[in-house]
């Protein structure tokens, strides 16, 4: 069985992830509210494992929290 995190989380079967809720802006020059990241090799740019996803939600960018 292949471990893989899909863009649509409802299709993911074996995804390990972490979610961080930030009360402040982390990425000043980026207006996206949700940021998804994974682990890569900095020299080759290749992804280590495709089943790990880290998600950051910047609450100050959500209109409800202004």
Z-matrix of the N, CA and C atoms (Angstrom, degrees):
N
C 1 1.453
C 2 1.520 1 109.25
N 3 1.290 2 117.36 1 131.26
C 4 1.464 3 122.24 2 179.62
C 5 1.520 4 109.75 3 -85.77
N 6 1.328 5 116.55 4 129.95
C 7 1.465 6 121.15 5 175.01
C 8 1.506 7 108.55 6 -88.00
N 9 1.308 8 116.69 7 122.63
C 10 1.459 9 119.32 8 -177.09
C 11 1.521 10 110.20 9 -154.38
N 12 1.328 11 116.25 10 135.67
C 13 1.463 12 121.92 11 173.48
C 14 1.514 13 107.66 12 -94.80
N 15 1.287 14 117.08 13 121.05
C 16 1.465 15 121.82 14 179.28
C 17 1.522 16 109.34 15 -89.61
N 18 1.325 17 116.49 16 159.73
C 19 1.459 18 121.20 17 177.08
C 20 1.523 19 110.00 18 -60.62
N 21 1.322 20 116.58 19 -37.17
C 22 1.460 21 121.82 20 176.25
C 23 1.527 22 106.78 21 -91.87
N 24 1.334 23 117.15 22 108.80
C 25 1.460 24 120.89 23 -174.17
C 26 1.513 25 112.86 24 -60.19
N 27 1.329 26 118.69 25 -25.24
C 28 1.460 27 120.12 26 179.95
C 29 1.525 28 111.18 27 -67.23
N 30 1.336 29 117.40 28 -17.54
C 31 1.459 30 121.74 29 178.58
C 32 1.522 31 112.70 30 -93.00
N 33 1.326 32 118.21 31 -8.30
C 34 1.462 33 122.04 32 -177.98
C 35 1.523 34 110.19 33 -79.53
N 36 1.308 35 116.19 34 137.65
C 37 1.456 36 120.42 35 -179.75
C 38 1.523 37 112.00 36 -109.31
N 39 1.311 38 117.38 37 -38.61
C 40 1.460 39 120.39 38 -174.31
C 41 1.518 40 110.00 39 -133.48
N 42 1.284 41 115.94 40 58.89
C 43 1.457 42 121.33 41 -177.19
C 44 1.522 43 109.24 42 -102.67
N 45 1.322 44 116.33 43 130.48
C 46 1.456 45 122.00 44 175.49
C 47 1.516 46 106.74 45 -106.70
N 48 1.299 47 116.60 46 128.26
C 49 1.457 48 117.43 47 -176.09
C 50 1.508 49 112.72 48 -143.89
N 51 1.301 50 113.14 49 166.62
C 52 1.448 51 120.99 50 174.90
C 53 1.513 52 108.30 51 -130.31
N 54 1.316 53 116.59 52 141.83
C 55 1.456 54 120.72 53 179.81
C 56 1.520 55 108.06 54 -123.03
N 57 1.328 56 115.76 55 131.46
C 58 1.462 57 121.58 56 176.61
C 59 1.518 58 108.58 57 -119.49
N 60 1.323 59 116.87 58 130.59
C 61 1.456 60 122.35 59 174.68
C 62 1.522 61 107.00 60 -103.64
N 63 1.316 62 116.67 61 113.17
C 64 1.463 63 121.40 62 -176.54
C 65 1.527 64 109.94 63 -100.53
N 66 1.309 65 116.72 64 131.83
C 67 1.461 66 121.74 65 178.71
C 68 1.523 67 111.73 66 -88.59
N 69 1.299 68 118.00 67 5.94
C 70 1.456 69 123.01 68 -178.94
C 71 1.521 70 108.56 69 -142.34
N 72 1.315 71 116.45 70 167.62
C 73 1.470 72 121.10 71 179.22
C 74 1.520 73 109.41 72 -76.16
N 75 1.316 74 115.97 73 129.36
C 76 1.455 75 121.46 74 176.09
C 77 1.524 76 109.12 75 -99.82
N 78 1.332 77 115.81 76 -42.39
C 79 1.454 78 122.10 77 -178.48
C 80 1.527 79 108.34 78 -109.82
N 81 1.319 80 117.85 79 93.13
C 82 1.468 81 123.20 80 -174.28
C 83 1.527 82 113.56 81 -61.83
N 84 1.319 83 117.66 82 -38.95
C 85 1.467 84 120.83 83 -174.55
C 86 1.530 85 112.71 84 -94.85
N 87 1.303 86 117.33 85 19.39
C 88 1.465 87 121.85 86 -178.02
C 89 1.526 88 107.91 87 -132.01
N 90 1.323 89 117.34 88 120.31
C 91 1.461 90 121.15 89 -176.55
C 92 1.521 91 114.10 90 -87.35
N 93 1.328 92 117.68 91 0.72
C 94 1.464 93 118.95 92 177.85
C 95 1.524 94 110.05 93 -67.45
N 96 1.316 95 116.39 94 143.49
C 97 1.459 96 121.92 95 179.03
C 98 1.524 97 110.36 96 -83.54
N 99 1.315 98 116.47 97 -40.80
C 100 1.463 99 122.17 98 -176.68
C 101 1.522 100 109.72 99 -110.46
N 102 1.321 101 115.61 100 130.41
C 103 1.463 102 122.39 101 178.28
C 104 1.521 103 107.82 102 -120.34
N 105 1.327 104 117.34 103 130.00
C 106 1.469 105 121.94 104 177.93
C 107 1.515 106 108.36 105 -116.08
N 108 1.323 107 116.02 106 135.46
C 109 1.457 108 120.66 107 -177.36
C 110 1.520 109 109.99 108 -139.30
N 111 1.311 110 114.59 109 164.27
C 112 1.458 111 121.68 110 177.72
C 113 1.526 112 107.44 111 -139.99
N 114 1.315 113 116.98 112 -174.74
C 115 1.460 114 121.08 113 179.27
C 116 1.523 115 109.69 114 -101.55
N 117 1.336 116 115.64 115 134.18
C 118 1.461 117 120.72 116 178.60
C 119 1.527 118 109.73 117 -132.72
N 120 1.313 119 115.22 118 160.68
C 121 1.451 120 121.85 119 171.77
C 122 1.525 121 106.50 120 -81.48
N 123 1.326 122 117.66 121 122.68
C 124 1.466 123 120.85 122 -175.28
C 125 1.523 124 113.22 123 -66.46
N 126 1.308 125 118.33 124 -27.41
C 127 1.466 126 120.17 125 179.66
C 128 1.523 127 112.81 126 -80.80
N 129 1.335 128 116.55 127 -42.90
C 130 1.468 129 119.46 128 -175.91
C 131 1.519 130 113.14 129 -96.80
N 132 1.331 131 116.88 130 -21.63
C 133 1.462 132 120.36 131 -176.71
C 134 1.522 133 112.95 132 79.06
N 135 1.331 134 117.06 133 3.64
C 136 1.461 135 120.81 134 179.97
C 137 1.523 136 110.46 135 -79.97
N 138 1.327 137 114.41 136 142.17
C 139 1.452 138 120.35 137 178.75
C 140 1.526 139 109.45 138 -74.73
N 141 1.362 140 116.78 139 132.69
C 142 1.465 141 120.57 140 179.90
C 143 1.523 142 110.86 141 -66.81
N 144 1.307 143 115.54 142 -62.58
C 145 1.465 144 122.26 143 -176.45
C 146 1.517 145 107.44 144 -134.63
N 147 1.319 146 116.87 145 129.12
C 148 1.459 147 118.50 146 -176.15
C 149 1.526 148 113.56 147 -86.70
N 150 1.331 149 117.94 148 4.67
C 151 1.457 150 119.51 149 -179.30
C 152 1.529 151 113.01 150 -100.43
N 153 1.336 152 118.38 151 3.31
C 154 1.466 153 121.98 152 176.77
C 155 1.522 154 109.21 153 -106.89
N 156 1.316 155 115.78 154 125.44
C 157 1.467 156 120.97 155 177.72
C 158 1.529 157 108.12 156 -131.91
N 159 1.313 158 116.59 157 132.13
C 160 1.457 159 123.00 158 175.95
C 161 1.519 160 107.80 159 -110.49
N 162 1.304 161 117.11 160 133.17
C 163 1.459 162 121.45 161 -178.13
C 164 1.522 163 109.34 162 -124.50
N 165 1.331 164 116.13 163 132.44
C 166 1.458 165 122.24 164 175.67
C 167 1.518 166 107.40 165 -118.87
N 168 1.332 167 116.63 166 129.04
C 169 1.454 168 122.41 167 176.01
C 170 1.526 169 106.81 168 -112.75
N 171 1.328 170 116.15 169 117.02
C 172 1.467 171 121.20 170 179.88
C 173 1.528 172 108.59 171 -90.37
N 174 1.330 173 116.10 172 102.13
C 175 1.453 174 120.87 173 -173.04
C 176 1.526 175 113.82 174 -64.75
N 177 1.326 176 118.28 175 -30.67
C 178 1.472 177 119.57 176 179.57
C 179 1.523 178 112.91 177 -65.90
N 180 1.305 179 117.63 178 -17.69
C 181 1.463 180 121.16 179 179.10
C 182 1.528 181 111.94 180 -89.27
N 183 1.322 182 117.33 181 -7.27
C 184 1.464 183 121.78 182 177.40
C 185 1.521 184 107.91 183 -85.81
N 186 1.347 185 118.86 184 121.98
C 187 1.473 186 120.54 185 -177.00
C 188 1.521 187 114.21 186 -52.48
N 189 1.314 188 118.80 187 -32.38
C 190 1.462 189 122.47 188 -179.40
C 191 1.521 190 111.95 189 -62.58
N 192 1.314 191 118.78 190 -30.06
C 193 1.474 192 123.16 191 -175.20
C 194 1.534 193 113.89 192 -95.77
N 195 1.288 194 118.98 193 3.54
C 196 1.478 195 119.86 194 -179.51
C 197 1.486 196 110.91 195 -60.94
